[in-house]
Every structure is written in C-alpha cells, then in structure tokens.
Amino acid sequence: MICRKSVARRIAVALSVIAGLVCASSSSSSVFADSASNEAAFGNSLMPLVRTYCLDCHDEGSELSLADDQSAADLAANRGVWMRALSQVRLGSMPPEDADPMDAATRSRMETLIDDLATAVDCVQNPNAGKVALRRLNRAEYRNTIRDLTDVDYTLADGFPGDDVGYGFDNIGDVLSLPPVLIERYMDAAETIAGQAIYTPPPGEIYEVEKSPSALIGAEKQGGGGDRVVIASNGTVSLQSDLPFGGNYTLTITASGDQGGPDPCKMKVECGRTEKIIDVPNSDAKDFDVSMRVGRGKRMFDISFINDYFKDGEDRNLHIHHVRLRGEERREMFIDPDKLPASHKRIVYVTPDDNVSADQASAAVLGRVASRAFRRPATKDEVSRLVQLAAQVRSDGGNYEEGLQVALQAILVSPHFLFKVEQYRQPDASGKMPPISDYELATRISYFLWSSMPDDELLLMAHRGQIRDRQKLMVKIARMMKDPRSNRFVENFAGQWLQLRNLDTVDPDTRLFRTFDDDVRELMRRETLTFFAGVMRGNLPVPTLLDADFTYLNEPLAKFYGIHGVKGDEFRRVSLAGTPRGGLLTHASILTVTSNPTRTSPVKRGKWILDNLLNMPPPPAPPNIPELEKSRLVGTLRERMEQHRSNPACAACHNMMDPLGFAMENFDAVGQWRTRDGRDEINASGKLPDGTEFNGVGDLRNLLSTQRREQFVRCVAEKMLIYALGRGTEYYDKCAIDKIMDDISRRDYKFAYLLVAIIESEPFQKQGHRE
C-alpha cells in the first residue's frame, strides 16, 4: 500500500485548478453575510472535516498545508491554497483511495464550506465590479473599427505585431501592450487608410511661363533696360499667354519702386475681371504674388503703374524686374461626384462654397468623424486642433481634401481611437463605484458583440440616455445578434473558446487520413462556427451546443462524415437523427484539434472537455514524465494509458481526463467514425472518480447536458464574461456570475438572455478596483 502522505506530496504540484464533475455550487450556495458567521462556519463545521480527512497528509510543513490557517480570515487571505484543495475534493482524488471514504453528502458539505469561505464577499453591501486595464484595440478590433469608421478594409501588414493571449482570449487588457514597432505601424497605417478613405485628385498638368522685362508687351515704350523695365509715368506692360487649361494661376511679379511723395508706389494687376492694387514701397526687388482663376485660351495680364509723382526733385517710379505665370490643372473640376468612393462621400459630407468657409466645413466633417472614432462626442478643443491642422496643410499648398486627410491621420493615431478609454470615477459616499458613462457602455456592448465601434443607433441611444432601458436594450441586442457584424463575435469568441484557431496548425498525417486536406480543414471550422451562430441567432438554450440533434453541412463535409442526401456547396441545417453525431463533441474541428498527427489523444480530448466545457483546466504534467510514445508501455492505447495512470503523480489528473477522452474514441484523429482502431475493437467506456459510468460519446453528451447542465452553462457564462470584460475573473466575480446564472436559469438558459445578463452585470456596467 502506498503511503497516503507521500502520494499527496507528489501530486500537490497538480492541485492548481482541476476539479471533478461533481457539480460545483453556484447560485444556490450561500455567501456568509458577516465575519462572525464565517468564523463559526470555519471553526464548527469546516475544521472538524479537515482534521478528519485532510491533516494526516496536509499538516504543518507539508507541500500543501491546511493546518496553518487558524481562522476564516486566514483562510480567505490564503484562498489560493484552499481553492487548490477544493479542486481535489471536487475531483474525488482527495481523500485518496486508501484513506477513510468520504460519503457524497459530506463531500458536498465540505465543498460548499471551502468555496463559501474562500470566496466570501458580501454581494449586497460590498460588491466589487473589478478593474479593467486600459485596453488597446487588438488586431481584429482595429481592422473592424477602421472598416466601420471609414469603409476602408485595411489588411494589416505582416509587420504588425501579433496580440498576446490571456485567459484564452486575445482581447485581455493586461496583455495588450504597445511596443514601439506597433506605434510605427499605426502611423504608417493611418497614412494609407486616410489616403484611401478621402479622395484627392492626382496632380494635373502644370503650366509655367517666365518673361524677362524686355519681352513684355509695351516694354519698348518704357525706360530702363537690361534686367528691368522702368515705368516713369503712368503706364502699362503686359504678359500675353495662351493658357492650355482653365484653373487657378499665380502671377509672380518681381518689382521695386522709387519712392516720392507721401504715398508708396502702387502697381495694379488686371486679367479679365480680376483686379488687384499692390503697394511697392521698397527700393529693393521683391516678389509679389497675385492669384486668380482664369479660363483657358489667350489671356492678357496687365501690370500698370498708377500713381506717378514728380515734385521738388522727388520722382516716384515702378521697376519691373521679372514676371512668371504658373498654373496647375485641378482634376477635381472634372470628377463626377457620383463616382467618388463611398468612404469619401461618407466622411466628406460638407465642402467649402460661397456660404461655408474651409474651416467651417472642416469643423463639421472632423467633428463628426472624431466623435465616431472616439466613441463619444469630441470636445471643442479636440475639433479645434484638428481644424487647425487641416488649415496648416492648406496654407502649405494643399487643398481641402488633403487637409482632411492629414487630420484623419491624427485621429487614427490618437489614444482615444487606439484604446477603449474610460474615465476614472471616484466612489460615492458609501464607497460604491458609479456606473460607467452611457457612451462607455455603448462601446463595451459593441466591442463585445461586434468586435468594433458602436453604430450610430447605439451612440444615439447613449446620447438620449436610453441605453440602460432594458426593453430598448433587448430590442437593440436582438438586432445586433442578427446583424452580419455579429459573425465577428462568433469567430472571435467561439473561435477562441473552442480553440478552433488551432486548426491552422494541426497537421494530420495524410498518409493515414487520406480524405483530409486543407479544404476539409476549412469546412470543419465553418461547420462549428455556423452551428454556434445558429444556436445564437435562433436564441436556443445554451446546452443545445452539447445536445443538438442537428448541425450545418454542405455536400463535401457531409460526404466526409458519411452522411447522405446533402447536395451543393452551400451550408444548410442538417438533421443528425440516426447518426452517432450531435453537439460540439462530435464536430470534426474539435476532434481534430484534440488529436495527434497519427492517432487520437484521449488525454487532449479529456483535457479539452475539462477546460472548455466545465471550466476546470488541469495543471501541467509533472516534470520528468515521458510522453506516451517515448515510454516503454505496451498494448492497446487504452492499456498503455492505464499503465501510465499507475504512476501516482499522473493518476490525479488522468483518472479524470482519460475516461472523458475514451468516450470519444469512436472518432479518429480527423473526426471520422470508426468501430475499430487497427485490429482492436474500440472500447469507449469510462468511469469517473465519483463512480459515474458511461459508454460512448452519446452517454457522455447526455451526462454533460443533463447532470452537468448548470456547470456547463456556468462555464460558458464565465468564459463569455471574461471575453466581454477583457480581464480574467476573480473570486469576487462570483456574485456577478451567480446573478447571471439566476437570471438565465429562469429563462431556460436561452442564448439572448445570457448576452443580456452579462451586459447588465455589475462588472460590465461599472469599473471597480483590484484587490
């Protein structure tokens, strides 16, 4: 017989999170209301059980000591150790088999006591909504937001750094860092996106002509010579040119003046209806620019001296040193407004005209786009700075649209765009945190369900203070679920929760599984995502994900499954009646990502169920344990696994994982049905540590969807809450999860009510603090 203490010490490293299929206490468990009740429960109820069943191995000095804590307060402060112990009690691996047996009622009582004391929090008087770190948009959110804001589908370049993953998801604030290389990529992307979103005509033809003074018409009538024409009395010289296009031209005249009398020398420039009088007060040559809009064809530009003066030796004269005419054809004059890209028409909805200045038009355009980009009304100061930036571009020679492009770039690299910014709030007099703003709530909802910015309707609800009106919110969420943008929630939440992204990296041996190829790989993924979307949009009970008697197939995937009567490439709902399939456990995508290249893996499949369906992820394997293929075990896969479990360091986890995985053995490593593994007949029976027996995936599916129904839904709810909040859950989130479960249990666990319950939860509606 193996010593109980030595066994416990060897497996103590595995006591982090694994838990058994014994249903965890949830909304029905009580949370002790005050410290006196906690201390009484600790001393009078829990410790007698601990002394009876635990302290023989877990006394002082052991790897997992339960004897160090002398009060409920000590236990709460040391909750990590007690939650590890609780996981083993739920698993059924503690007390070990050679110890005095613990009956089911005692085990349940011990679970409840440890859980309530370790997670003790007053959900009414002292709730904590938890603190979410400032969250950067991840890659998917960034691309979606750009598309919804500008109508530009920007494909992130290979140089964009990938997003780290925390708690199983890539939208967790704590791991979304902002390295310097990403800042550079954002700046490059902003320039590209702004250039695609706002159309600016390509440069047109440039016309330029320069004339020396002597080449001007009428110069021969004036004085001077060489490098200048001197108009000594009122007179005119002219530049004549045959203009190839109409547009804006600039006439640059290099001039100086001999000053006399009280007024400066004056020069008049005329062309058609354009007339401008210029003071030339300097004796040194200086350039004077005259801009005008001129039609194509032969045009005469007259330069006149208009205020001659000669008296008492003072002589006022005008000197013309050089003349240059320059014009650039503006292509926008020939652009059909109906042919402008949708992004341009959506953003640039105001243009300057006789009644609206460029600054006024810029303020209207930039105020709207900034408010949508920042997911709340842009401040006057923010809009003013953007308008000034656009004006600076125009003053440097750019046109109206080019100014808007540069201002849009500034918006796209603003922290208010790149981050989901939430204002810090002080607690009220009672210490409770106020709700986040309506605009911040709209942002949380949209990134939860659409992985993108709020649409105009959601922002309008925030503006009108209607976003917390439950009836209006339910109607809006129903519309959001049916909107194509909810496919992003399906892909980003379900794709990560179910680990479908791993399909890209699995590599089944096609010499053994000849019907598998990359096309089938993609069809597998599509089936599972379409199935999840069907349950969501049909507002079916969440357990339908486990026990559905239907799936979504097209002809190639149905043929892969051996299901007849499905024709065509389009996916459609298909009944699974009369087949061994049903629910997620029989999807080829799940079965493939939980297999090895050459064979199935009951361990991976059992671990996947514990982690993703029951929220009880097993700890890493102990060190120095060889892989099954590298060990010297013999026999069938089941026999080798049983030998592997004989190692006490492995048994605690494998006694739970292996039976779950063996129930799925009738499906090979790419999810096709089989009755034999080579020459060996499949044995799909299993027995859990608590004595529950089953045979095959049908029994396992029934077990999970009936006896463990609430545990599965609670797992989905907690995973979805993590995804919605962008942070991991803490012990104090038990209050919120209990409330969510209570709300949806009264509505048959229907999907829409789960989404609403998460959105209405305390952590989603508020910012709390970290403990």
C-alpha positions in Angstrom: 0.0 0.0 0.0 1.3 3.4 -0.9 1.7 5.9 1.9 -1.1 8.5 1.7 1.2 11.3 2.7 3.8 10.5 0.0 1.2 10.3 -2.6 -0.3 13.6 -1.6 3.0 15.3 -1.6 3.9 14.0 -5.1 0.6 15.2 -6.6 0.5 18.5 -4.7 2.1 20.3 -7.6 -1.0 19.3 -9.6 -3.5 20.9 -7.2 -4.0 24.2 -9.0 -7.3 24.1 -10.8 -8.5 20.6 -11.7 -12.0 19.8 -10.4 -14.3 16.9 -10.7 -17.6 16.5 -12.4 -19.3 16.8 -9.1 -21.5 19.9 -9.8 -19.9 23.0 -8.3 -22.1 25.1 -6.0 -23.3 28.2 -7.8 -26.2 30.5 -7.3 -27.7 28.1 -4.7 -24.7 28.3 -2.4 -24.8 30.8 0.4 -22.3 33.5 1.0 -21.8 34.2 4.6 -23.0 37.6 5.5 -20.6 38.6 8.2 -17.3 37.7 9.8 -19.0 36.2 12.9 -20.8 33.7 10.7 -17.7 33.0 8.8 -15.7 32.2 11.9 -18.4 30.0 13.2 -18.6 28.0 10.0 -14.8 27.7 9.9 -14.4 26.5 13.5 -17.5 24.5 14.0 -18.1 23.0 10.6 -15.1 23.0 8.3 -12.2 22.3 10.6 -13.7 19.1 12.0 -13.9 17.8 8.5 -10.3 18.9 7.7 -9.0 17.2 10.8 -10.8 14.0 9.9 -9.9 13.8 6.2 -7.0 16.0 5.4 -4.5 16.8 8.1 -3.0 13.3 8.1 -1.2 14.4 4.9 -1.7 18.2 4.8 -0.4 19.1 8.2 2.2 21.8 9.0 5.3 21.6 6.9 3.7 19.7 4.0 3.7 21.0 0.5 0.0 21.9 0.8 -0.6 22.7 4.4 -4.1 23.2 5.6 -3.1 23.5 9.2 -1.5 26.9 9.0 -4.8 28.9 9.0 -6.5 29.4 12.3 -9.5 31.5 11.3 -11.8 32.2 8.4 -9.9 35.4 7.8 -6.7 33.4 7.5 -8.4 31.1 5.0 -9.7 34.0 2.9 -6.2 35.5 2.9 -4.8 32.1 1.8 -7.6 31.3 -0.7 -5.2 30.1 -3.4 -4.2 27.1 -1.3 -7.7 26.3 -0.3 -9.1 26.6 -3.8 -6.4 24.1 -4.9 -7.5 21.8 -2.2 -11.2 22.3 -3.1 -10.4 21.3 -6.7 -9.1 17.9 -5.5 -12.1 17.4 -3.2 -14.4 18.0 -6.2 -12.3 15.8 -8.4 -12.7 12.9 -5.9 -8.9 12.3 -5.7 -8.9 13.5 -2.2 -9.1 11.8 0.2 -7.1 9.1 -1.7 -8.4 5.6 -2.2 -6.5 4.1 0.7 -8.0 6.7 3.1 -11.3 6.5 5.0 -14.0 7.0 2.4 -16.0 10.3 2.4 -19.7 9.9 1.6 -21.3 12.1 -1.0 -23.2 14.3 1.5 -20.0 15.0 3.5 -18.1 15.8 0.4 -20.7 18.2 -0.9 -20.8 19.9 2.5 -17.0 20.3 2.6 -17.0 21.7 -1.0 -19.6 24.3 0.0 -17.9 25.3 3.1 -14.5 25.8 1.5 -16.0 27.6 -1.5 -18.1 30.0 0.5 -15.3 30.8 3.0 -12.6 31.2 0.3 -14.8 33.4 -1.9 -16.6 35.2 0.9 -17.9 38.6 -0.2 -21.0 40.5 0.6 -22.7 40.8 -2.7 -25.2 43.3 -1.5 -23.2 45.6 0.8 -19.8 45.4 -0.6 -19.8 44.3 -4.3 -16.7 44.8 -6.4 -17.1 45.3 -10.2 -13.4 44.7 -10.7 -10.9 46.9 -12.6 -10.3 46.6 -16.3 -6.9 47.7 -17.6 -6.8 50.3 -20.3 -7.4 48.2 -23.4 -5.8 48.7 -26.7 -7.7 47.5 -29.8 -6.5 44.1 -30.8 -5.8 43.3 -34.5 -9.3 42.1 -35.2 -10.9 45.1 -33.4 -8.6 47.6 -35.1 -9.4 46.2 -38.6 -13.1 46.1 -37.9 -13.2 49.6 -36.4 -11.3 51.0 -39.4 -13.8 49.4 -41.8 -16.8 50.6 -39.9 -15.4 54.1 -39.5 -14.0 54.7 -42.9 -15.4 52.0 -45.2 -11.7 51.0 -45.9 -11.0 47.3 -45.4 -7.4 47.7 -44.3 -5.4 44.4 -44.3 -2.8 44.5 -41.5 0.7 44.2 -42.9 2.9 41.4 -41.9 4.9 43.8 -39.8 2.0 44.3 -37.4 2.9 42.5 -34.1 0.6 39.7 -33.0 -1.6 40.0 -29.9 -0.7 38.1 -26.8 -3.4 35.8 -25.2 -4.6 35.8 -21.6 -7.2 33.6 -20.1 -7.7 32.1 -23.5 -8.5 35.3 -25.4 -6.6 38.0 -27.3 -8.6 41.0 -26.1 -7.4 41.0 -22.5 -6.2 44.4 -21.4 -3.3 43.2 -19.2 -1.5 41.6 -22.1 -2.3 44.1 -24.9 1.0 46.1 -24.8 2.0 48.9 -27.2 5.6 48.2 -28.3 7.4 51.0 -30.3 7.2 49.0 -33.5 3.4 48.9 -33.2 3.3 52.7 -32.9 5.3 53.0 -36.2 2.9 50.5 -37.8 -0.1 52.6 -36.7 1.4 55.7 -38.2 2.0 54.0 -41.5 -1.4 52.5 -41.5 -3.1 55.9 -40.7 -1.4 57.5 -43.8 -2.5 54.6 -46.0 -6.1 54.5 -44.7 -6.6 58.3 -44.9 -5.3 58.2 -48.4 -7.9 55.5 -49.4 -10.8 56.9 -47.4 -10.6 60.5 -48.7 -10.1 61.0 -52.4 -7.7 63.7 -53.6 -7.3 64.2 -57.4 -3.9 63.3 -58.8 -1.7 66.3 -59.8 -2.9 67.8 -63.0 -0.9 69.4 -65.8 1.4 72.3 -64.8 1.8 75.4 -67.0 4.6 77.8 -66.4 6.0 80.7 -68.3 8.7 83.2 -67.4 9.4 86.5 -69.1 12.2 89.0 -68.9 11.1 92.6 -68.6 12.1 93.4 -72.2 9.8 90.6 -73.5 6.7 92.2 -72.1 4.3 93.9 -74.4 4.7 97.6 -74.1 8.2 97.4 -72.6 9.6 99.2 -75.6 7.6 102.3 -74.7 9.2 102.4 -71.2 12.6 103.2 -69.9 15.2 101.0 -68.3 17.0 98.1 -70.0 18.9 95.0 -69.2 17.4 93.5 -66.1 14.4 95.8 -65.7 11.7 97.9 -67.2 11.2 101.3 -65.6 7.7 102.9 -65.8 8.5 106.5 -65.1 5.0 107.8 -65.6 1.6 106.1 -65.5 1.8 103.3 -68.0 1.3 99.6 -68.6 3.3 96.5 -69.7 1.6 93.2 -70.4 2.2 89.4 -70.4 0.2 87.6 -73.1 -0.2 83.8 -72.9 -2.2 81.0 -74.5 -3.4 79.1 -71.5 -3.8 75.3 -72.1 -6.4 74.9 -69.3 -8.6 76.9 -67.0 -7.9 77.0 -63.3 -6.0 78.8 -60.6 -3.0 80.7 -61.8 -0.4 82.7 -59.8 1.3 85.7 -61.4 4.6 86.5 -59.6 6.0 89.9 -60.3 9.4 90.9 -59.1 9.3 94.6 -58.6 10.8 97.6 -56.7 9.9 101.3 -56.5 11.5 104.7 -56.5 9.6 106.4 -53.7 8.5 110.0 -53.7 5.7 111.9 -52.1 3.5 110.8 -49.2 2.3 107.5 -50.8 4.1 104.4 -51.7 4.5 103.3 -55.3 1.3 101.4 -56.5 1.1 98.7 -59.0 -2.2 97.4 -60.5 -2.5 93.9 -61.9 -5.5 93.0 -64.2 -6.7 90.0 -66.0 -10.3 89.8 -67.1 -12.5 90.5 -64.0 -9.5 90.2 -61.6 -8.0 93.4 -60.5 -5.6 93.9 -57.6 -3.7 97.0 -56.4 -0.4 96.4 -54.7 1.9 98.7 -52.7 5.5 98.5 -53.8 7.2 100.5 -51.0 10.7 99.0 -51.2 13.6 100.1 -53.2 15.0 96.5 -53.3 13.4 94.0 -55.7 10.7 91.8 -54.1 8.3 89.2 -55.3 4.6 90.0 -55.3 2.1 87.1 -55.9 -1.4 87.6 -57.4 -3.6 84.5 -57.5 -6.6 84.3 -59.8 -8.9 81.9 -61.5 -8.6 82.2 -65.3 -10.2 80.3 -68.2 -8.3 78.6 -70.9 -7.2 80.3 -74.1 -5.4 83.6 -74.9 -5.2 85.9 -71.9 -3.6 89.2 -71.3 -2.1 90.0 -67.9 -1.7 93.8 -67.5 0.8 95.4 -65.0 0.3 99.1 -64.5 1.9 101.9 -62.6 -1.0 104.1 -61.4 0.3 106.8 -59.1 3.1 108.7 -60.8 4.6 111.6 -58.8 7.3 114.2 -59.6 7.8 117.3 -57.4 10.6 119.2 -55.8 13.1 116.6 -57.1 11.1 113.7 -55.7 10.3 111.1 -58.5 8.1 108.1 -58.0 8.7 105.2 -60.5 7.9 101.5 -60.8 10.6 99.0 -61.7 9.6 95.5 -63.2 12.5 93.0 -62.8 10.8 89.7 -63.7 7.4 88.1 -64.4 6.4 84.5 -64.0 3.0 82.9 -64.6 2.3 79.4 -63.1 -0.9 77.3 -63.1 -1.8 73.7 -62.1 -4.7 71.9 -63.5 -7.0 70.7 -60.7 -8.5 67.4 -61.7 -11.4 67.7 -59.2 -13.0 70.1 -61.6 -13.7 67.0 -63.8 -14.6 64.5 -61.1 -18.1 63.1 -61.2 -19.4 63.3 -57.6 -21.4 60.1 -58.2 -18.2 58.3 -58.9 -16.4 59.3 -55.7 -15.7 56.3 -53.4 -18.3 55.5 -50.7 -15.7 56.3 -48.0 -15.2 59.8 -49.3 -18.9 60.6 -49.6 -19.5 59.2 -46.1 -16.7 61.3 -44.5 -16.6 64.5 -46.6 -20.3 65.4 -46.4 -19.6 69.2 -46.4 -17.3 71.1 -48.8 -16.5 74.8 -48.9 -18.5 77.1 -51.1 -19.6 80.7 -51.1 -21.5 80.3 -47.9 -19.2 77.9 -46.0 -15.6 78.5 -45.4 -12.9 75.8 -45.5 -12.5 76.0 -41.7 -16.3 75.7 -41.1 -16.6 72.7 -43.5 -13.5 71.1 -41.8 -15.0 71.5 -38.4 -18.3 69.8 -39.5 -16.5 66.9 -41.1 -13.8 66.4 -38.5 -16.2 66.9 -35.6 -18.4 64.0 -36.8 -15.6 61.6 -37.7 -13.7 62.3 -34.5 -16.8 61.7 -32.4 -17.4 58.3 -34.1 -13.8 57.4 -33.9 -13.5 58.3 -30.2 -16.9 56.6 -29.4 -18.1 59.7 -27.7 -18.6 63.4 -28.6 -15.4 65.1 -29.5 -14.6 68.1 -27.4 -14.5 71.6 -28.9 -10.8 71.7 -28.2 -10.1 68.4 -30.0 -12.1 69.6 -33.0 -10.3 73.0 -33.0 -6.9 71.3 -33.0 -7.9 69.1 -35.9 -9.3 72.1 -37.9 -6.0 74.0 -37.3 -4.1 71.0 -38.6 -6.2 70.9 -41.8 -5.8 74.7 -42.2 -2.0 74.3 -41.9 -2.0 71.8 -44.7 -3.9 74.2 -46.9 -1.6 77.1 -46.1 1.3 74.9 -47.2 -0.3 74.5 -50.6 -2.6 71.5 -50.0 -6.2 71.5 -50.9 -9.3 71.0 -48.7 -9.3 67.2 -49.0 -5.6 66.9 -48.3 -6.1 68.9 -45.1 -8.8 66.4 -44.1 -6.6 63.5 -44.9 -3.9 64.7 -42.5 -6.4 65.5 -39.8 -7.9 62.0 -40.2 -4.4 60.5 -39.8 -4.1 62.4 -36.5 -7.5 60.9 -35.4 -6.4 57.3 -36.3 -3.2 57.5 -34.1 -5.0 59.2 -31.2 -5.1 57.2 -27.9 -8.8 57.9 -27.8 -9.1 55.8 -31.0 -6.5 53.1 -30.4 -7.6 52.5 -26.8 -11.0 51.9 -25.2 -10.6 54.8 -22.9 -12.8 55.0 -19.8 -12.8 57.9 -17.4 -11.8 57.3 -13.9 -14.5 57.8 -11.3 -14.4 58.3 -7.6 -16.6 56.1 -5.4 -19.7 57.7 -3.8 -20.1 58.4 -0.1 -21.0 54.8 0.6 -17.8 53.6 -1.2 -19.7 52.2 -4.2 -18.5 52.9 -7.7 -20.9 54.8 -10.0 -21.8 53.3 -13.4 -19.6 54.0 -16.4 -20.9 56.6 -18.8 -23.6 55.7 -21.4 -21.0 56.2 -24.2 -18.5 53.9 -22.5 -21.3 51.3 -22.0 -22.2 51.6 -25.7 -18.5 50.9 -26.5 -18.4 47.9 -24.2 -21.5 46.5 -25.8 -20.4 47.0 -29.4 -16.9 45.5 -28.9 -18.5 42.6 -27.0 -21.0 41.7 -29.8 -19.3 43.1 -32.9 -15.6 43.5 -32.0 -15.9 47.0 -33.3 -17.1 50.6 -32.6 -20.8 51.4 -31.8 -23.0 52.1 -34.7 -25.0 55.4 -35.0 -28.1 53.8 -33.4 -26.2 52.6 -30.3 -24.5 56.0 -29.9 -27.8 57.7 -30.3 -29.2 55.5 -27.5 -26.3 56.7 -25.4 -26.9 60.3 -26.3 -30.6 60.1 -25.4 -29.9 58.2 -22.1 -31.8 55.1 -23.3 -29.0 52.5 -23.3 -29.9 51.3 -19.8 -33.6 51.0 -20.7 -34.0 47.2 -20.6 -36.7 47.0 -23.1 -34.9 49.1 -25.7 -31.7 47.4 -24.9 -33.2 43.9 -25.5 -34.6 45.1 -28.9 -31.2 46.5 -29.8 -29.3 43.4 -28.8 -31.7 41.2 -30.8 -30.9 43.4 -33.9 -27.2 43.2 -33.2 -27.3 39.4 -33.0 -29.0 39.2 -36.4 -26.6 41.8 -38.0 -23.8 40.3 -40.1 -21.3 42.0 -37.8 -22.2 39.5 -35.1 -20.2 37.0 -37.1 -17.2 38.7 -35.6 -18.4 37.6 -32.1 -18.9 34.1 -33.4 -15.4 34.0 -34.9 -13.6 35.8 -32.1 -15.4 34.3 -29.0 -16.3 30.9 -30.2 -13.2 30.5 -32.3 -11.0 31.1 -29.2 -13.2 29.4 -26.6 -13.4 26.2 -28.6 -9.7 26.6 -29.7 -10.7 26.5 -33.4 -7.8 28.7 -34.3 -5.6 25.7 -33.6 -7.0 24.1 -36.7 -4.5 26.2 -38.7 -1.5 24.5 -37.0 -2.7 20.9 -36.7 -1.1 18.6 -39.2 -2.8 15.2 -39.5 -0.8 12.5 -41.3 -2.5 12.4 -44.8 -0.9 9.0 -45.4 -3.1 7.6 -42.7 -6.1 10.0 -43.2 -6.3 10.3 -46.9 -9.6 12.1 -47.0 -8.2 15.1 -45.0 -6.9 18.2 -46.8 -6.9 21.9 -46.4 -10.3 22.3 -47.9 -11.8 19.8 -45.4 -9.9 21.7 -42.6 -11.7 24.9 -43.6 -15.1 23.2 -43.8 -14.6 21.7 -40.3 -14.1 25.2 -39.0 -17.0 26.6 -40.9 -19.4 23.9 -39.6 -18.6 24.7 -35.9 -18.9 28.5 -36.3 -22.1 28.2 -38.4 -23.5 25.9 -35.7 -22.7 28.3 -32.9 -24.2 31.2 -34.9 -27.3 29.1 -35.5 -27.8 28.5 -31.8 -27.1 32.2 -31.0 -29.4 33.6 -33.7 -32.1 31.1 -33.0 -32.0 32.1 -29.3 -31.8 28.4 -28.4 -30.8 27.2 -24.9 -27.1 27.3 -24.4 -27.0 23.5 -23.7 -28.1 23.0 -27.3 -24.4 23.4 -28.0 -23.9 20.0 -26.4 -27.1 18.1 -27.2 -28.2 19.4 -30.6 -29.6 16.8 -33.0 -28.6 18.9 -35.9 -25.6 20.6 -37.5 -24.7 22.6 -40.6 -23.1 20.9 -43.5 -22.5 21.1 -47.2 -22.1 18.2 -49.6 -18.3 17.8 -49.3 -18.3 17.8 -45.5 -21.4 15.6 -45.4 -19.6 13.1 -47.6 -16.5 13.3 -45.3 -18.9 12.4 -42.4 -20.6 9.7 -44.4 -24.0 11.5 -44.3 -26.1 11.1 -47.4 -28.7 13.4 -49.0 -26.8 16.7 -48.8 -26.2 18.4 -52.2 -24.4 21.5 -53.1 -21.6 23.7 -51.7 -23.9 25.9 -49.5 -24.1 25.1 -45.8 -27.5 24.3 -44.5 -29.1 22.8 -41.4 -29.0 19.0 -41.4 -30.7 16.6 -39.1 -28.4 14.1 -37.3 -31.1 11.7 -36.3 -30.0 8.1 -36.7 -26.3 9.0 -36.6 -23.9 8.9 -33.7 -23.2 12.6 -34.0 -24.7 15.5 -32.1 -23.4 18.7 -30.5 -19.9 20.1 -30.3 -18.3 16.9 -29.0 -18.8 15.2 -32.4 -17.6 18.1 -34.6 -14.6 17.2 -36.7 -13.0 20.5 -35.9 -13.0 19.7 -32.1 -11.9 16.1 -32.6 -9.1 17.2 -34.9 -7.6 19.9 -32.7 -7.6 17.4 -29.8 -5.7 14.7 -31.6 -2.1 13.9 -32.5 -1.0 13.8 -36.2 -1.1 10.0 -36.3 -3.6 9.0 -33.6 -6.3 10.2 -31.3 -5.4 11.6 -27.9 -7.9 10.7 -25.1 -5.8 13.0 -22.8 -6.1 16.0 -25.1 -9.8 15.4 -25.6 -10.5 14.9 -21.9 -8.4 18.0 -21.1 -10.4 20.0 -23.7 -13.7 19.0 -22.0 -12.4 19.9 -18.5 -11.0 23.2 -19.7 -13.6 24.4 -22.2 -16.9 22.8 -21.1 -16.5 22.5 -17.4 -14.1 25.3 -16.6 -11.7 23.0 -14.7 -8.4 23.2 -16.6 -6.0 20.6 -15.4 -2.5 21.7 -14.3 0.6 21.0 -16.5 2.0 17.4 -16.3 4.6 16.9 -13.5 8.2 17.1 -14.7 10.2 14.1 -15.8 7.1 12.2 -17.0 7.9 10.8 -20.5 5.4 11.1 -23.4 3.3 8.0 -24.1 5.2 7.3 -27.4 8.5 7.6 -25.6 7.6 5.4 -22.7 8.2 1.6 -22.8 4.5 0.8 -22.3 2.9 -1.9 -24.4 -0.6 -3.0 -25.5 -3.5 -1.1 -27.0 -3.8 2.7 -26.5 -6.2 2.1 -23.6 -3.9 -0.4 -22.0 -0.9 1.9 -22.3 -2.9 4.8 -20.8 -3.9 2.6 -17.9 -0.3 1.7 -17.3 0.6 5.4 -17.5 -2.1 6.2 -14.8 -0.5 3.7 -12.4 2.1 6.4 -11.6 0.5 8.2 -8.6 1.9 11.5 -9.9 -0.1 11.1 -13.0 -3.2 9.4 -11.6 -4.8 12.5 -10.0 -5.3 14.2 -13.4 -5.6 11.2 -15.7 -8.3 9.5 -13.7 -10.4 12.4 -14.7 -9.2 13.2 -18.2 -8.7 9.7 -19.7 -12.3 8.4 -19.2 -13.7 11.5 -20.8 -11.4 11.2 -23.8 -12.0 7.4 -24.2 -15.8 8.1 -24.6 -14.9 9.9 -27.9 -12.6 7.1 -29.2 -15.1 6.0 -31.9 -14.0 9.2 -33.8 -10.5 9.0 -35.3 -7.9 11.8 -35.4 -9.8 13.8 -38.1 -13.3 13.2 -36.7 -14.5 10.3 -38.9 -16.5 7.5 -37.3 -14.9 4.1 -36.7 -15.6 0.9 -34.7 -12.0 -0.4 -34.7 -8.6 1.1 -34.2 -6.5 -1.1 -36.5 -7.2 -4.7 -35.4 -8.6 -3.6 -32.0 -12.2 -3.0 -31.3 -13.0 0.4 -29.8 -13.8 0.4 -26.1 -15.4 3.7 -25.4 -16.5 3.1 -21.8 -15.4 5.2 -18.9 -15.7 5.7 -15.2 -15.2 8.9 -13.3 -13.6 9.2 -9.8 -17.1 9.7 -8.3 -18.3 6.4 -9.8 -20.3 7.8 -12.7 -20.1 5.4 -15.6 -20.8 5.9 -19.3 -20.2 4.2 -22.6 -19.5 6.2 -25.8 -20.0 9.8 -26.8 -23.8 9.5 -26.6 -23.7 8.7 -22.9 -21.0 11.4 -22.3 -23.1 14.0 -24.2 -26.2 13.1 -22.1 -24.1 13.3 -18.9 -22.8 16.8 -19.7 -26.1 18.2 -21.0 -28.3 16.9 -18.2 -26.5 16.1 -14.9 -23.8 18.7 -15.6 -26.1 21.1 -17.4 -25.7 24.0 -15.0 -22.0 23.5 -14.7 -21.6 23.7 -18.5 -23.7 26.9 -18.7 -21.8 28.4 -15.9 -18.6 27.6 -17.7 -19.9 29.3 -20.9 -21.1 32.3 -18.9 -17.8 32.8 -17.2 -15.8 32.4 -20.4 -18.1 34.9 -22.1 -17.8 37.3 -19.2 -14.0 37.2 -19.4 -14.2 37.9 -23.2 -16.8 40.7 -22.6 -14.8 42.4 -19.9 -11.3 41.9 -21.3 -10.0 40.7 -18.0 -9.8 37.4 -16.0 -12.4 36.7 -13.4 -11.6 37.0 -9.7 -13.2 35.4 -6.6 -15.4 38.5 -6.1 -16.9 38.0 -9.5 -18.8 35.0 -8.1 -21.5 37.5 -7.1 -22.0 38.6 -10.7 -21.8 35.0 -12.1 -24.3 33.8 -9.6 -26.6 36.6 -10.6 -26.2 35.8 -14.3 -27.0 32.2 -13.7 -30.0 33.1 -11.6 -31.3 35.3 -14.4 -30.9 32.9 -17.3 -32.0 29.7 -15.4 -35.5 31.2 -15.2 -35.4 31.6 -19.0 -34.3 28.1 -19.9 -30.7 29.3 -20.4 -31.6 30.9 -23.7 -28.7 32.5 -25.5 -30.0 36.0 -25.9 -30.7 36.2 -22.1 -27.2 35.2 -21.4 -25.9 38.1 -23.5 -28.3 40.5 -21.8 -27.4 39.2 -18.3 -23.7 39.7 -19.0 -24.3 43.2 -20.3 -26.5 44.1 -17.2 -24.0 42.5 -14.8 -22.2 44.7 -12.2 -18.7 44.2 -13.7 -19.9 45.1 -17.2 -21.8 48.2 -16.0 -19.1 49.6 -13.7 -15.4 50.0 -13.0 -14.4 48.7 -9.6 -11.0 48.2 -8.1 -8.4 45.5 -8.0 -7.7 43.5 -4.8 
